[in-house]
């Protein structure tokens, strides 16, 4: 290979590298211009002081929310304890109601027996009163007959 061919190859390589760099640089410029037209930076970035103030506000808000959550948790625990007490009371009241139902049934049986004995006593008394009246009526009528006879004699 000759020195002329080597120099020509080197020159062609340098020209090709320079052309590819120019084409790459042109492509970068074109894409930057295209992006700038699609998404312009008309808004200025937020200042660090503004971000710090927002962070402090959100930290205070977060602390307030934590306090509210703690209060809600306490309230939920109180409600849970009240519910457990109510369930215990319901169980106790259910047992008491069952005992009262048993007592009521026993009282109804006693009342029915008492009413039955009262009816029997009333019937026995009615028989005694009727028998006594019948006996008394018979002697009273005989006395009335004697009185009438005595009045007729006059």
PyMOL commands that set and color helices and strands:
alter all, ss='L'
color gray80, all
select helices_A, chain A and resi 3-38+48-153
alter helices_A, ss='H'
color red, helices_A
deselect
rebuild
show_as cartoon
